[in-house]
Amino acid sequence: MTYDLYIGDRTFSSWSLRGWLMMEKFNLAHRVHLVGLYSGTMADDLAPLAPARLVPAMQCPDGTVVGESLAMAETLAEQNPDVGMWPLDTAARATARWLCAEMVGGFSALRGDCPMQLQHVNVGFSPSDAVQNDLKRVETLWFHAAKFKTQGDWLFGPYSLADAFYAPVCARIIGYDLPVSAANRAYCMQTIRDPAFQKWRAEGQKVTYDPFPYETGTPTKAWPI
């Protein structure tokens, strides 16, 4: 049973990263199809998946097309109930769904001011009050999730869909050197050093951009490895 996953540029497409991690981290067989976010071919590349119009999108083994990350997550969890995509505990599972839903609908300042880029770390970036408020909310949610941990080092203990959904947030925190607690910075570093994340980033580094999108005008330093 193999899924067809349609994604954008790995260095920049935060939503694509979420979709890919859903499959990669839970060992779901999949074929990756690149969509031209920056080449102007996006509409044509996604035509086989109409009416999907954004990445990520997927085609299930039975031919069903699913767009939007949260719908993809629920579909994959339903079709693969034995791989543990959501926490097993009922309360933890409900909370993980809450965190993912808030990620989909919230944090607009963090997204807008700090687009995901996996090339380097921006040094001296000054986050707005709105971005700092988003970061405080992220930390509140992560602290709440920790109440459900019994074992493991991810948001709810074992790796879950919540960690996949917040991986691009971790990349933003590291990529813009944003202020968070020491514990949450450690979680972000754990996320970007995870083998699956590193595999994704390594593929993205094979593509060069001139000019490089999302320049901040601040100095940069090497991405941590």
N, C-alpha and C positions, 0 to 999 in steps of 0.2 A: 504494500500500500504506500504509494508515493504521492506527495503533494507537490504542486507547482507553485512556487513563491516568486512574486514579482516585486523587485526592490529598486530603489534609487541608488545614488552614489553613496558608497559606504562611508566616506569621510564626513559627509554632511547630513545624510538622511536619518534623523533620529527615529522616525517611525519605522523605517525599514529595519533598523537595528532591532527594534522590539520584535517585529515579526519574525526575523531570522532567529533570534535567541529562543523564541517559543519552540522552534523546531530543533535547533541545534542542541540546546541544553537538555532536551528530553529525548534525544536520539530518534526523532521522527524523520523518516526518509523523505527527502525533498530535492527537487531540482530548482536551481536559481535562474531567474530570467532578469536581466538588467534592463531598466527603463531609463530613457534619456531625459532626466530632469533638466539638465543644462544644455542639451543638444537640440531641444525643440521637438523631439520625436515622442514625447510622453503619450500624447493622445493616440498615435498610431500603435505604439508599443502595447498599450493597454486595450486596444480594440478587441482582441480575442476574449477579454474579460468583461465586456459591456454588461451592465452599466457602471462597473467600477471605473473610477476616474482618478484615484489617488493611490500612492504606495504607502504601505504594503497592501497587496491583495493576493489572494490565493485561489487556486482551483483544487478542489478535493479530488481524491481518486475516483469518485463516482461522477465527476464532471461539475459538481456544484461550485459556483463562484461565490466567494465571500470577500467583501471589502471591510475596511475599518478594523483597527487593531483589537478592540474589545470583543467584537463579534467573532473575529478570528480566534481569539483566545478561548472563548466559551465553546466554539465549535471544536477546536482541537482537544480541549479537555473532555468534552462529551464523547468524542470519537475514540479517545485514548484514555479510558478511565483508570488504567492500571499503572500509568507512569507518574502519577503524583504531581500534576501541574498546579493544583491548588492545595493548600494545607489540609490535612486530614481532619483536624479538629473543627467542629461546626462553627464555633465563634471565631476562630482564627481564619477560617475560609471566608466567612462573611466580611471580616475586616479586610482581608486581602482584596476582595472584590471592591470594597469601598475605596481602598487606596488606588487601585487601578482606575476606577471610574473618576476619581478626583484628578488623577494624572491626565486623563483624556480631556477633561473639561476645564482644567484650571492652569495656574502658573503661567499666565499669558505674558507677564513682564519678564520672567526668567527666559521663556522661549524667545520672545521678541528681541530682547537686549543681548542675549547670549546664545546665538544659534550654535548648534553643535558643530564642532570641528575637531577632528582627531589628529591634526597635524602638529600642533605645538601648544605650549602654555603661554597665554597672554600675561605679561608681567605688568603690574600697576593698573590693571583695569579697575575702575571705580564703579561699583554697582549702585544703581539708583535706589531710592527708598522703596519703590515698588518691588524691585528685585530682592532687596533684603527682606521684605515682608513675605515674599514667596519662599525664600530660604527658611525663614522661621516656621512657616507652615509645613514645609517638607520635614524639618526636624521634629516638629510636633507629631506628625504622622508616623515617622520612623520610630520615635520614642514609644508611641502607642503600640505599634506593631511588636516591639520588643517584649511587651508584657505577655505575649503568647508563646515566646520561645521556651522550648524545653531542651533542645539540643541543636547544634549547628550554628553557623556564623552568619547566615543570611537574615533577611528582614524578619522572617517567621521561623527561623531555624534552618530547615532544609531549603534548598533553592526552590523558588516558586515563581509563578507568573508575575507576582509583585516585583520580584527582583529584575525580571526582564523589562517590565514597564518603567522602572526607575533607573535602569542602566544609563540612558541618555542624560538623565539629571546628574548622575555621578560624573559623566563625561564633561558636562558643563561646569560643574563645581571644580573639577581638576583643570579643565582647559582655560578657565578664566580666573583661576586661583581665588575662588569665592570663599567668604568667611563662613565656616561651619564649625561645630564642635570637633574636638580631637577624635572622639569615637566615630562620628559620622564621616570625617575625612578618612579614617581608617577603612570604613565600609566602602567609601568611594574608591580608594586605592585597591581594595580587594576586588572590586568589580572590574576595574580596568586592567587588572593583572590576571584575571581569570583566563584560562586558556581559550575559551570560546570567544571572549571579547578580543583577545590578542589576535586570534585567527582572523576575525572580521577586520580589525584595523590593518593588519598586514596586507590583506587584499586591497584595501583602499589606498594604501601607500604606493601601489603600483601605478596609480593614475596621477598625473601632474596637471596643475592648473596655472594658467597665466592669463590674466591676473588671478591671484588666489582669492576666492570669495570670503566675505566676512572679515576683512581686515579691520582691526580696531584702532590702528595708529599708535599702539603701545609697543614697547619692546617685547620680544618673545624669548622663550627658552625651550629646550628640548622636551618633548613629551616624555613623561616618566615611563620607564620600562622595568 
